[in-house]
Amino acid sequence: MKQTRTMSLIETVTNVVVGYVLAIATQIVVFPWFGIETGLAEHLGLGLMFVGVSLARGYLLRRLFEAFRVRSQS
């Protein structure tokens, strides 16, 4: 069964949101180990900088692999 573009986008957005939350939690724990002291606003801002890139990367890779799958079944 082929995954629709909409479902690819929903999956990618969900993946990025979960990753964003985990990244913020990881930054809060790990940054102090390296002497990096920042506030919550900085953690959130830094995380947001990567959200667009993550969305595009995830969606494009999903569509690429879906194209490979469809082509291999032809």
Secondary structure, 3 states (H helix, E strand, C coil): CCCCHHHHHHHHHHHHHHHHHHHHHHHHHHHHHHCCCCCHHHHHHHHHHHHHHHHHHHHHHHHHHHHHHHHHHC
